[in-house]
Amino acid sequence: MATTTIAEFMGQDHDRLDEIFAQFQTMKNQDVPKARSLFQEFSTGLLRHIVWEEDFLFPAFEAEAEMVKDHGPTGVMRNEHRQIKTFLEQIQAKVAEDDLTNGDAEQGLLQVLTAHNVKEEKILYPWIDNCLSDEERASLLTRMKH
């Protein structure tokens, strides 16, 4: 069955990314090249996810809800995106050197992502779904999938 809501689509992407990161954490002590590949897949996917939010979802939501950019919930999410990107860069620098002992950056990333994803899945995505018409939602989903 096709995904029909922003909450479903984005929640499924969160789950997919969480699984890739968990695999990275497992493999980094067993197979460094595989771990490096998994981290790259995770990082690329997470950055794409952030682009979907900041370039598609947030502007549509802000327009429909008559919110000022970077105020309210989308402002909080954009700030957390900046934190997430910083942690990704820290981990990427270590991975590039085959140093997979990035516990602090990983813990920081997981801490921010866990709270961030809950806010999005429980509050923001359903709110976006409720603000948009079926046509607007379908159009956004199509654009994000392609």
N, CA, C and O atoms as a GROMACS GRO file, in nm:
protein
  584
    1MET      N    1   0.084  -0.119   0.000
    1MET     CA    2   0.000   0.000   0.000
    1MET      C    3   0.089   0.125   0.000
    1MET      O    4   0.189   0.131   0.071
    2ALA      N    5   0.050   0.222  -0.080
    2ALA     CA    6   0.128   0.345  -0.091
    2ALA      C    7   0.116   0.429   0.037
    2ALA      O    8   0.011   0.434   0.101
    3THR      N    9   0.225   0.493   0.072
    3THR     CA   10   0.225   0.582   0.187
    3THR      C   11   0.142   0.704   0.153
    3THR      O   12   0.159   0.764   0.047
    4THR      N   13   0.052   0.742   0.242
    4THR     CA   14  -0.039   0.852   0.212
    4THR      C   15  -0.020   0.973   0.302
    4THR      O   16  -0.077   1.079   0.274
    5THR      N   17   0.057   0.961   0.408
    5THR     CA   18   0.078   1.076   0.495
    5THR      C   19   0.225   1.108   0.508
    5THR      O   20   0.312   1.023   0.488
    6ILE      N   21   0.251   1.233   0.541
    6ILE     CA   22   0.388   1.277   0.569
    6ILE      C   23   0.440   1.198   0.689
    6ILE      O   24   0.555   1.153   0.689
    7ALA      N   25   0.357   1.183   0.791
    7ALA     CA   26   0.399   1.112   0.913
    7ALA      C   27   0.443   0.969   0.882
    7ALA      O   28   0.545   0.924   0.934
    8GLU      N   29   0.369   0.899   0.798
    8GLU     CA   30   0.406   0.762   0.762
    8GLU      C   31   0.538   0.759   0.684
    8GLU      O   32   0.629   0.684   0.716
    9PHE      N   33   0.545   0.842   0.581
    9PHE     CA   34   0.662   0.844   0.494
    9PHE      C   35   0.789   0.880   0.572
    9PHE      O   36   0.890   0.811   0.561
   10MET      N   37   0.782   0.987   0.648
   10MET     CA   38   0.900   1.032   0.720
   10MET      C   39   0.933   0.939   0.836
   10MET      O   40   1.051   0.918   0.866
   11GLY      N   41   0.832   0.884   0.902
   11GLY     CA   42   0.856   0.788   1.010
   11GLY      C   43   0.925   0.663   0.958
   11GLY      O   44   1.015   0.610   1.024
   12GLN      N   45   0.884   0.616   0.840
   12GLN     CA   46   0.949   0.500   0.779
   12GLN      C   47   1.095   0.532   0.747
   12GLN      O   48   1.182   0.446   0.761
   13ASP      N   49   1.122   0.655   0.702
   13ASP     CA   50   1.260   0.692   0.674
   13ASP      C   51   1.341   0.698   0.803
   13ASP      O   52   1.457   0.656   0.804
   14HIS      N   53   1.283   0.749   0.912
   14HIS     CA   54   1.352   0.748   1.041
   14HIS      C   55   1.390   0.604   1.078
   14HIS      O   56   1.504   0.578   1.117
   15ASP      N   57   1.295   0.512   1.064
   15ASP     CA   58   1.321   0.372   1.100
   15ASP      C   59   1.434   0.313   1.014
   15ASP      O   60   1.521   0.243   1.064
   16ARG      N   61   1.430   0.343   0.885
   16ARG     CA   62   1.533   0.294   0.792
   16ARG      C   63   1.671   0.346   0.833
   16ARG      O   64   1.768   0.271   0.838
   17LEU      N   65   1.678   0.475   0.862
   17LEU     CA   66   1.805   0.536   0.901
   17LEU      C   67   1.854   0.483   1.035
   17LEU      O   68   1.973   0.459   1.053
   18ASP      N   69   1.763   0.464   1.130
   18ASP     CA   70   1.801   0.408   1.261
   18ASP      C   71   1.863   0.270   1.244
   18ASP      O   72   1.961   0.237   1.311
   19GLU      N   73   1.807   0.190   1.156
   19GLU     CA   74   1.858   0.055   1.132
   19GLU      C   75   1.998   0.060   1.070
   19GLU      O   76   2.086  -0.018   1.109
   20ILE      N   77   2.019   0.149   0.975
   20ILE     CA   78   2.152   0.161   0.913
   20ILE      C   79   2.255   0.203   1.018
   20ILE      O   80   2.366   0.151   1.020
   21PHE      N   81   2.218   0.298   1.105
   21PHE     CA   82   2.313   0.345   1.206
   21PHE      C   83   2.343   0.234   1.306
   21PHE      O   84   2.458   0.220   1.350
   22ALA      N   85   2.243   0.155   1.342
   22ALA     CA   86   2.265   0.042   1.433
   22ALA      C   87   2.360  -0.059   1.370
   22ALA      O   88   2.447  -0.114   1.438
   23GLN      N   89   2.344  -0.084   1.240
   23GLN     CA   90   2.435  -0.175   1.169
   23GLN      C   91   2.577  -0.119   1.170
   23GLN      O   92   2.674  -0.193   1.189
   24PHE      N   93   2.590   0.013   1.148
   24PHE     CA   94   2.722   0.078   1.153
   24PHE      C   95   2.786   0.054   1.289
   24PHE      O   96   2.903   0.018   1.297
   25GLN      N   97   2.710   0.075   1.395
   25GLN     CA   98   2.766   0.060   1.529
   25GLN      C   99   2.810  -0.084   1.555
   25GLN      O  100   2.910  -0.107   1.623
   26THR      N  101   2.737  -0.180   1.503
   26THR     CA  102   2.775  -0.320   1.518
   26THR      C  103   2.900  -0.352   1.436
   26THR      O  104   2.992  -0.416   1.485
   27MET      N  105   2.901  -0.307   1.311
   27MET     CA  106   3.009  -0.343   1.219
   27MET      C  107   3.140  -0.271   1.246
   27MET      O  108   3.246  -0.321   1.205
   28LYS      N  109   3.138  -0.158   1.311
   28LYS     CA  110   3.262  -0.082   1.329
   28LYS      C  111   3.367  -0.159   1.409
   28LYS      O  112   3.486  -0.130   1.399
   29ASN      N  113   3.324  -0.256   1.489
   29ASN     CA  114   3.417  -0.338   1.566
   29ASN      C  115   3.450  -0.470   1.496
   29ASN      O  116   3.530  -0.549   1.545
   30GLN      N  117   3.387  -0.491   1.379
   30GLN     CA  118   3.406  -0.618   1.311
   30GLN      C  119   3.464  -0.602   1.171
   30GLN      O  120   3.547  -0.682   1.128
   31ASP      N  121   3.420  -0.499   1.099
   31ASP     CA  122   3.456  -0.485   0.957
   31ASP      C  123   3.459  -0.335   0.925
   31ASP      O  124   3.356  -0.275   0.893
   32VAL      N  125   3.577  -0.276   0.933
   32VAL     CA  126   3.592  -0.131   0.915
   32VAL      C  127   3.544  -0.085   0.777
   32VAL      O  128   3.470   0.014   0.770
   33PRO      N  129   3.582  -0.151   0.666
   33PRO     CA  130   3.532  -0.105   0.536
   33PRO      C  131   3.378  -0.109   0.528
   33PRO      O  132   3.317  -0.017   0.473
   34LYS      N  133   3.317  -0.213   0.581
   34LYS     CA  134   3.171  -0.224   0.581
   34LYS      C  135   3.111  -0.113   0.668
   34LYS      O  136   3.011  -0.052   0.631
   35ALA      N  137   3.171  -0.089   0.783
   35ALA     CA  138   3.123   0.017   0.872
   35ALA      C  139   3.131   0.153   0.803
   35ALA      O  140   3.039   0.234   0.812
   36ARG      N  141   3.242   0.177   0.734
   36ARG     CA  142   3.260   0.304   0.662
   36ARG      C  143   3.149   0.320   0.558
   36ARG      O  144   3.091   0.428   0.545
   37SER      N  145   3.120   0.214   0.485
   37SER     CA  146   3.013   0.216   0.384
   37SER      C  147   2.876   0.242   0.448
   37SER      O  148   2.797   0.320   0.396
   38LEU      N  149   2.850   0.176   0.558
   38LEU     CA  150   2.723   0.195   0.629
   38LEU      C  151   2.709   0.339   0.679
   38LEU      O  152   2.602   0.398   0.671
   39PHE      N  153   2.818   0.394   0.732
   39PHE     CA  154   2.810   0.532   0.781
   39PHE      C  155   2.783   0.627   0.666
   39PHE      O  156   2.705   0.721   0.680
   40GLN      N  157   2.847   0.604   0.552
   40GLN     CA  158   2.824   0.690   0.436
   40GLN      C  159   2.678   0.682   0.392
   40GLN      O  160   2.617   0.784   0.360
   41GLU      N  161   2.623   0.561   0.389
   41GLU     CA  162   2.482   0.544   0.352
   41GLU      C  163   2.391   0.616   0.452
   41GLU      O  164   2.294   0.681   0.413
   42PHE      N  165   2.422   0.603   0.580
   42PHE     CA  166   2.344   0.670   0.685
   42PHE      C  167   2.352   0.821   0.671
   42PHE      O  168   2.250   0.890   0.671
   43SER      N  169   2.473   0.872   0.658
   43SER     CA  170   2.494   1.016   0.649
   43SER      C  171   2.423   1.074   0.527
   43SER      O  172   2.355   1.176   0.538
   44THR      N  173   2.439   1.011   0.413
   44THR     CA  174   2.374   1.058   0.290
   44THR      C  175   2.222   1.057   0.307
   44THR      O  176   2.154   1.152   0.268
   45GLY      N  177   2.170   0.950   0.364
   45GLY     CA  178   2.026   0.939   0.384
   45GLY      C  179   1.974   1.042   0.483
   45GLY      O  180   1.867   1.100   0.462
   46LEU      N  181   2.048   1.065   0.590
   46LEU     CA  182   2.003   1.161   0.692
   46LEU      C  183   2.007   1.303   0.636
   46LEU      O  184   1.918   1.383   0.662
   47LEU      N  185   2.111   1.335   0.560
   47LEU     CA  186   2.118   1.469   0.500
   47LEU      C  187   2.006   1.489   0.398
   47LEU      O  188   1.950   1.598   0.389
   48ARG      N  189   1.971   1.385   0.322
   48ARG     CA  190   1.859   1.394   0.229
   48ARG      C  191   1.728   1.416   0.306
   48ARG      O  192   1.644   1.495   0.265
   49HIS      N  193   1.714   1.346   0.417
   49HIS     CA  194   1.595   1.359   0.502
   49HIS      C  195   1.581   1.505   0.550
   49HIS      O  196   1.472   1.561   0.551
   50ILE      N  197   1.692   1.563   0.590
   50ILE     CA  198   1.691   1.702   0.637
   50ILE      C  199   1.653   1.796   0.522
   50ILE      O  200   1.578   1.891   0.543
   51VAL      N  201   1.704   1.770   0.402
   51VAL     CA  202   1.668   1.851   0.285
   51VAL      C  203   1.517   1.841   0.260
   51VAL      O  204   1.452   1.942   0.234
   52TRP      N  205   1.461   1.719   0.267
   52TRP     CA  206   1.317   1.703   0.248
   52TRP      C  207   1.240   1.793   0.345
   52TRP      O  208   1.143   1.857   0.307
   53GLU      N  209   1.286   1.796   0.469
   53GLU     CA  210   1.217   1.877   0.569
   53GLU      C  211   1.236   2.027   0.543
   53GLU      O  212   1.138   2.102   0.538
   54GLU      N  213   1.360   2.069   0.527
   54GLU     CA  214   1.388   2.212   0.519
   54GLU      C  215   1.348   2.274   0.385
   54GLU      O  216   1.314   2.392   0.379
   55ASP      N  217   1.353   2.196   0.277
   55ASP     CA  218   1.322   2.251   0.145
   55ASP      C  219   1.178   2.227   0.100
   55ASP      O  220   1.126   2.302   0.017
   56PHE      N  221   1.113   2.124   0.153
   56PHE     CA  222   0.977   2.090   0.110
   56PHE      C  223   0.874   2.106   0.221
   56PHE      O  224   0.780   2.184   0.210
   57LEU      N  225   0.894   2.030   0.330
   57LEU     CA  226   0.791   2.025   0.434
   57LEU      C  227   0.777   2.154   0.514
   57LEU      O  228   0.667   2.207   0.529
   58PHE      N  229   0.889   2.203   0.565
   58PHE     CA  230   0.881   2.321   0.651
   58PHE      C  231   0.824   2.443   0.578
   58PHE      O  232   0.737   2.511   0.633
   59PRO      N  233   0.871   2.474   0.457
   59PRO     CA  234   0.813   2.590   0.388
   59PRO      C  235   0.663   2.576   0.363
   59PRO      O  236   0.588   2.673   0.379
   60ALA      N  237   0.618   2.457   0.324
   60ALA     CA  238   0.474   2.435   0.302
   60ALA      C  239   0.397   2.451   0.432
   60ALA      O  240   0.291   2.513   0.434
   61PHE      N  241   0.451   2.395   0.538
   61PHE     CA  242   0.386   2.404   0.669
   61PHE      C  243   0.382   2.549   0.718
   61PHE      O  244   0.279   2.596   0.766
   62GLU      N  245   0.495   2.618   0.706
   62GLU     CA  246   0.501   2.758   0.752
   62GLU      C  247   0.401   2.844   0.675
   62GLU      O  248   0.338   2.932   0.733
   63ALA      N  249   0.387   2.818   0.546
   63ALA     CA  250   0.291   2.895   0.465
   63ALA      C  251   0.148   2.866   0.508
   63ALA      O  252   0.068   2.959   0.526
   64GLU      N  253   0.115   2.738   0.525
   64GLU     CA  254  -0.022   2.702   0.562
   64GLU      C  255  -0.057   2.746   0.704
   64GLU      O  256  -0.169   2.789   0.731
   65ALA      N  257   0.038   2.734   0.794
   65ALA     CA  258   0.014   2.769   0.935
   65ALA      C  259   0.042   2.917   0.963
   65ALA      O  260   0.028   2.963   1.076
   66GLU      N  261   0.082   2.989   0.859
   66GLU     CA  262   0.115   3.131   0.869
   66GLU      C  263   0.217   3.157   0.979
   66GLU      O  264   0.200   3.243   1.065
   67MET      N  265   0.325   3.078   0.974
   67MET     CA  266   0.436   3.093   1.070
   67MET      C  267   0.552   3.164   1.002
   67MET      O  268   0.570   3.155   0.880
   68VAL      N  269   0.627   3.233   1.082
   68VAL     CA  270   0.748   3.297   1.032
   68VAL      C  271   0.860   3.194   1.031
   68VAL      O  272   0.876   3.118   1.127
   69LYS      N  273   0.937   3.191   0.922
   69LYS     CA  274   1.048   3.095   0.912
   69LYS      C  275   1.140   3.108   1.033
   69LYS      O  276   1.170   3.218   1.080
   70ASP      N  277   1.183   2.993   1.082
   70ASP     CA  278   1.276   2.983   1.195
   70ASP      C  279   1.215   3.026   1.328
   70ASP      O  280   1.287   3.050   1.424
   71HIS      N  281   1.084   3.037   1.332
   71HIS     CA  282   1.015   3.060   1.459
   71HIS      C  283   0.926   2.939   1.485
   71HIS      O  284   0.888   2.868   1.391
   72GLY      N  285   0.893   2.915   1.610
   72GLY     CA  286   0.805   2.804   1.640
   72GLY      C  287   0.874   2.671   1.618
   72GLY      O  288   0.997   2.662   1.627
   73PRO      N  289   0.796   2.567   1.590
   73PRO     CA  290   0.853   2.432   1.584
   73PRO      C  291   0.956   2.412   1.473
   73PRO      O  292   1.053   2.337   1.492
   74THR      N  293   0.938   2.477   1.360
   74THR     CA  294   1.036   2.458   1.252
   74THR      C  295   1.170   2.523   1.287
   74THR      O  296   1.275   2.475   1.244
   75GLY      N  297   1.166   2.629   1.363
   75GLY     CA  298   1.291   2.691   1.409
   75GLY      C  299   1.368   2.598   1.501
   75GLY      O  300   1.490   2.588   1.491
   76VAL      N  301   1.296   2.531   1.590
   76VAL     CA  302   1.358   2.434   1.680
   76VAL      C  303   1.419   2.320   1.598
   76VAL      O  304   1.531   2.276   1.624
   77MET      N  305   1.344   2.271   1.500
   77MET     CA  306   1.392   2.159   1.419
   77MET      C  307   1.516   2.199   1.338
   77MET      O  308   1.610   2.121   1.327
   78ARG      N  309   1.515   2.319   1.280
   78ARG     CA  310   1.633   2.364   1.204
   78ARG      C  311   1.756   2.376   1.293
   78ARG      O  312   1.867   2.343   1.251
   79ASN      N  313   1.736   2.423   1.416
   79ASN     CA  314   1.848   2.433   1.510
   79ASN      C  315   1.902   2.294   1.542
   79ASN      O  316   2.023   2.274   1.548
   80GLU      N  317   1.812   2.198   1.562
   80GLU     CA  318   1.856   2.062   1.589
   80GLU      C  319   1.924   2.001   1.466
   80GLU      O  320   2.018   1.922   1.480
   81HIS      N  321   1.879   2.037   1.347
   81HIS     CA  322   1.945   1.990   1.225
   81HIS      C  323   2.090   2.037   1.223
   81HIS      O  324   2.180   1.962   1.183
   82ARG      N  325   2.114   2.161   1.265
   82ARG     CA  326   2.252   2.211   1.269
   82ARG      C  327   2.337   2.128   1.366
   82ARG      O  328   2.452   2.096   1.336
   83GLN      N  329   2.280   2.093   1.481
   83GLN     CA  330   2.351   2.008   1.578
   83GLN      C  331   2.380   1.871   1.517
   83GLN      O  332   2.491   1.818   1.530
   84ILE      N  333   2.281   1.813   1.451
   84ILE     CA  334   2.296   1.681   1.387
   84ILE      C  335   2.408   1.686   1.283
   84ILE      O  336   2.492   1.595   1.278
   85LYS      N  337   2.409   1.789   1.201
   85LYS     CA  338   2.513   1.801   1.098
   85LYS      C  339   2.653   1.812   1.160
   85LYS      O  340   2.749   1.756   1.106
   86THR      N  341   2.665   1.881   1.272
   86THR     CA  342   2.794   1.893   1.340
   86THR      C  343   2.842   1.756   1.387
   86THR      O  344   2.958   1.721   1.369
   87PHE      N  345   2.752   1.679   1.448
   87PHE     CA  346   2.789   1.544   1.492
   87PHE      C  347   2.826   1.456   1.373
   87PHE      O  348   2.922   1.380   1.380
   88LEU      N  349   2.749   1.465   1.263
   88LEU     CA  350   2.781   1.388   1.144
   88LEU      C  351   2.921   1.421   1.093
   88LEU      O  352   2.997   1.331   1.056
   89GLU      N  353   2.954   1.549   1.091
   89GLU     CA  354   3.087   1.591   1.044
   89GLU      C  355   3.197   1.535   1.135
   89GLU      O  356   3.301   1.492   1.086
   90GLN      N  357   3.173   1.537   1.266
   90GLN     CA  358   3.273   1.484   1.360
   90GLN      C  359   3.294   1.335   1.338
   90GLN      O  360   3.408   1.287   1.335
   91ILE      N  361   3.185   1.262   1.323
   91ILE     CA  362   3.196   1.118   1.300
   91ILE      C  363   3.262   1.091   1.165
   91ILE      O  364   3.348   1.004   1.153
   92GLN      N  365   3.221   1.166   1.063
   92GLN     CA  366   3.277   1.147   0.928
   92GLN      C  367   3.428   1.168   0.928
   92GLN      O  368   3.500   1.093   0.862
   93ALA      N  369   3.476   1.267   1.000
   93ALA     CA  370   3.620   1.294   1.005
   93ALA      C  371   3.694   1.174   1.065
   93ALA      O  372   3.800   1.136   1.016
   94LYS      N  373   3.639   1.117   1.168
   94LYS     CA  374   3.701   1.000   1.231
   94LYS      C  375   3.695   0.878   1.138
   94LYS      O  376   3.794   0.806   1.123
   95VAL      N  377   3.579   0.856   1.076
   95VAL     CA  378   3.561   0.741   0.987
   95VAL      C  379   3.658   0.751   0.869
   95VAL      O  380   3.713   0.651   0.826
   96ALA      N  381   3.678   0.871   0.819
   96ALA     CA  382   3.770   0.891   0.707
   96ALA      C  383   3.913   0.851   0.743
   96ALA      O  384   3.992   0.813   0.656
   97GLU      N  385   3.946   0.859   0.871
   97GLU     CA  386   4.079   0.820   0.919
   97GLU      C  387   4.081   0.676   0.969
   97GLU      O  388   4.180   0.632   1.029
   98ASP      N  389   3.974   0.602   0.944
   98ASP     CA  390   3.958   0.466   0.995
   98ASP      C  391   3.963   0.460   1.147
   98ASP      O  392   3.999   0.357   1.205
   99ASP      N  393   3.928   0.570   1.212
   99ASP     CA  394   3.920   0.576   1.357
   99ASP      C  395   3.771   0.570   1.392
   99ASP      O  396   3.700   0.670   1.380
  100LEU      N  397   3.727   0.455   1.435
  100LEU     CA  398   3.585   0.439   1.462
  100LEU      C  399   3.553   0.449   1.611
  100LEU      O  400   3.450   0.401   1.658
  101THR      N  401   3.644   0.514   1.684
  101THR     CA  402   3.621   0.537   1.826
  101THR      C  403   3.561   0.676   1.845
  101THR      O  404   3.624   0.764   1.903
  102ASN      N  405   3.441   0.694   1.796
  102ASN     CA  406   3.378   0.826   1.805
  102ASN      C  407   3.259   0.822   1.900
  102ASN      O  408   3.151   0.870   1.868
  103GLY      N  409   3.281   0.764   2.016
  103GLY     CA  410   3.174   0.746   2.114
  103GLY      C  411   3.102   0.872   2.153
  103GLY      O  412   2.979   0.874   2.160
  104ASP      N  413   3.176   0.979   2.180
  104ASP     CA  414   3.112   1.103   2.223
  104ASP      C  415   3.024   1.161   2.114
  104ASP      O  416   2.910   1.202   2.140
  105ALA      N  417   3.075   1.164   1.992
  105ALA     CA  418   2.996   1.219   1.882
  105ALA      C  419   2.876   1.129   1.852
  105ALA      O  420   2.767   1.179   1.826
  106GLU      N  421   2.896   0.998   1.857
  106GLU     CA  422   2.784   0.906   1.834
  106GLU      C  423   2.677   0.923   1.942
  106GLU      O  424   2.558   0.929   1.911
  107GLN      N  425   2.720   0.931   2.067
  107GLN     CA  426   2.624   0.948   2.177
  107GLN      C  427   2.550   1.081   2.163
  107GLN      O  428   2.430   1.088   2.185
  108GLY      N  429   2.623   1.185   2.126
  108GLY     CA  430   2.559   1.315   2.106
  108GLY      C  431   2.458   1.310   1.993
  108GLY      O  432   2.348   1.362   2.005
  109LEU      N  433   2.497   1.246   1.883
  109LEU     CA  434   2.407   1.232   1.770
  109LEU      C  435   2.282   1.155   1.809
  109LEU      O  436   2.170   1.198   1.780
  110LEU      N  437   2.301   1.041   1.874
  110LEU     CA  438   2.185   0.960   1.914
  110LEU      C  439   2.094   1.035   2.011
  110LEU      O  440   1.972   1.023   2.004
  111GLN      N  441   2.153   1.109   2.101
  111GLN     CA  442   2.074   1.186   2.197
  111GLN      C  443   1.988   1.290   2.126
  111GLN      O  444   1.868   1.301   2.154
  112VAL      N  445   2.048   1.366   2.036
  112VAL     CA  446   1.972   1.468   1.963
  112VAL      C  447   1.870   1.402   1.872
  112VAL      O  448   1.754   1.443   1.869
  113LEU      N  449   1.911   1.299   1.798
  113LEU     CA  450   1.820   1.235   1.702
  113LEU      C  451   1.700   1.170   1.770
  113LEU      O  452   1.588   1.179   1.720
  114THR      N  453   1.722   1.106   1.884
  114THR     CA  454   1.612   1.037   1.952
  114THR      C  455   1.503   1.137   1.990
  114THR      O  456   1.386   1.115   1.960
  115ALA      N  457   1.541   1.244   2.055
  115ALA     CA  458   1.442   1.345   2.096
  115ALA      C  459   1.383   1.415   1.974
  115ALA      O  460   1.263   1.442   1.970
  116HIS      N  461   1.466   1.443   1.876
  116HIS     CA  462   1.424   1.511   1.754
  116HIS      C  463   1.318   1.429   1.680
  116HIS      O  464   1.214   1.482   1.642
  117ASN      N  465   1.345   1.301   1.661
  117ASN     CA  466   1.252   1.216   1.588
  117ASN      C  467   1.119   1.202   1.659
  117ASN      O  468   1.014   1.200   1.595
  118VAL      N  469   1.122   1.193   1.791
  118VAL     CA  470   0.996   1.183   1.867
  118VAL      C  471   0.913   1.310   1.847
  118VAL      O  472   0.792   1.301   1.824
  119LYS      N  473   0.976   1.426   1.855
  119LYS     CA  474   0.902   1.552   1.834
  119LYS      C  475   0.842   1.557   1.694
  119LYS      O  476   0.727   1.599   1.676
  120GLU      N  477   0.919   1.513   1.596
  120GLU     CA  478   0.868   1.515   1.459
  120GLU      C  479   0.753   1.416   1.441
  120GLU      O  480   0.649   1.451   1.387
  121GLU      N  481   0.773   1.293   1.487
  121GLU     CA  482   0.674   1.188   1.463
  121GLU      C  483   0.546   1.208   1.544
  121GLU      O  484   0.437   1.175   1.497
  122LYS      N  485   0.558   1.259   1.665
  122LYS     CA  486   0.440   1.272   1.752
  122LYS      C  487   0.369   1.406   1.736
  122LYS      O  488   0.249   1.416   1.760
  123ILE      N  489   0.443   1.509   1.696
  123ILE     CA  490   0.384   1.643   1.692
  123ILE      C  491   0.389   1.705   1.553
  123ILE      O  492   0.285   1.735   1.494
  124LEU      N  493   0.509   1.724   1.500
  124LEU     CA  494   0.524   1.804   1.379
  124LEU      C  495   0.465   1.739   1.254
  124LEU      O  496   0.388   1.803   1.183
  125TYR      N  497   0.499   1.613   1.227
  125TYR     CA  498   0.447   1.550   1.105
  125TYR      C  499   0.295   1.541   1.105
  125TYR      O  500   0.232   1.573   1.004
  126PRO      N  501   0.232   1.498   1.216
  126PRO     CA  502   0.084   1.498   1.216
  126PRO      C  503   0.027   1.639   1.196
  126PRO      O  504  -0.077   1.656   1.132
  127TRP      N  505   0.093   1.738   1.252
  127TRP     CA  506   0.048   1.876   1.237
  127TRP      C  507   0.057   1.917   1.090
  127TRP      O  508  -0.035   1.978   1.037
  128ILE      N  509   0.167   1.883   1.026
  128ILE     CA  510   0.183   1.913   0.884
  128ILE      C  511   0.074   1.842   0.803
  128ILE      O  512   0.011   1.903   0.717
  129ASP      N  513   0.053   1.714   0.832
  129ASP     CA  514  -0.053   1.639   0.762
  129ASP      C  515  -0.188   1.707   0.777
  129ASP      O  516  -0.266   1.713   0.682
  130ASN      N  517  -0.217   1.758   0.895
  130ASN     CA  518  -0.347   1.822   0.920
  130ASN      C  519  -0.359   1.958   0.852
  130ASN      O  520  -0.470   2.001   0.820
  131CYS      N  521  -0.247   2.025   0.831
  131CYS     CA  522  -0.249   2.158   0.768
  131CYS      C  523  -0.265   2.151   0.617
  131CYS      O  524  -0.321   2.242   0.555
  132LEU      N  525  -0.215   2.044   0.558
  132LEU     CA  526  -0.211   2.035   0.412
  132LEU      C  527  -0.334   1.964   0.358
  132LEU      O  528  -0.392   1.876   0.423
  133SER      N  529  -0.373   2.003   0.238
  133SER     CA  530  -0.480   1.930   0.169
  133SER      C  531  -0.424   1.798   0.120
  133SER      O  532  -0.302   1.778   0.115
  134ASP      N  533  -0.513   1.706   0.083
  134ASP     CA  534  -0.469   1.578   0.027
  134ASP      C  535  -0.381   1.600  -0.095
  134ASP      O  536  -0.282   1.530  -0.114
  135GLU      N  537  -0.418   1.697  -0.179
  135GLU     CA  538  -0.342   1.725  -0.301
  135GLU      C  539  -0.204   1.779  -0.269
  135GLU      O  540  -0.105   1.738  -0.330
  136GLU      N  541  -0.196   1.872  -0.173
  136GLU     CA  542  -0.066   1.928  -0.134
  136GLU      C  543   0.024   1.818  -0.076
  136GLU      O  544   0.143   1.810  -0.108
  137ARG      N  545  -0.034   1.736   0.009
  137ARG     CA  546   0.042   1.628   0.071
  137ARG      C  547   0.093   1.530  -0.036
  137ARG      O  548   0.209   1.491  -0.034
  138ALA      N  549   0.007   1.492  -0.130
  138ALA     CA  550   0.046   1.400  -0.237
  138ALA      C  551   0.156   1.462  -0.323
  138ALA      O  552   0.250   1.393  -0.363
  139SER      N  553   0.144   1.590  -0.352
  139SER     CA  554   0.244   1.658  -0.433
  139SER      C  555   0.380   1.659  -0.361
  139SER      O  556   0.483   1.631  -0.423
  140LEU      N  557   0.380   1.690  -0.234
  140LEU     CA  558   0.506   1.690  -0.157
  140LEU      C  559   0.568   1.551  -0.152
  140LEU      O  560   0.689   1.536  -0.170
  141LEU      N  561   0.486   1.451  -0.127
  141LEU     CA  562   0.537   1.313  -0.121
  141LEU      C  563   0.598   1.273  -0.255
  141LEU      O  564   0.704   1.210  -0.258
  142THR      N  565   0.533   1.308  -0.363
  142THR     CA  566   0.586   1.276  -0.497
  142THR      C  567   0.719   1.344  -0.518
  142THR      O  568   0.814   1.282  -0.566
  143ARG      N  569   0.728   1.472  -0.484
  143ARG     CA  570   0.854   1.547  -0.501
  143ARG      C  571   0.966   1.488  -0.416
  143ARG      O  572   1.080   1.478  -0.462
  144MET      N  573   0.935   1.449  -0.293
  144MET     CA  574   1.038   1.394  -0.206
  144MET      C  575   1.084   1.257  -0.253
  144MET      O  576   1.202   1.223  -0.239
  145LYS      N  577   0.994   1.177  -0.307
  145LYS     CA  578   1.029   1.044  -0.355
  145LYS      C  579   1.116   1.049  -0.480
  145LYS      O  580   1.186   0.953  -0.511
  146HIS      N  581   1.111   1.160  -0.552
  146HIS     CA  582   1.188   1.172  -0.674
  146HIS      C  583   1.296   1.276  -0.656
  146HIS      O  584   1.373   1.302  -0.749
   0.00000   0.00000   0.00000
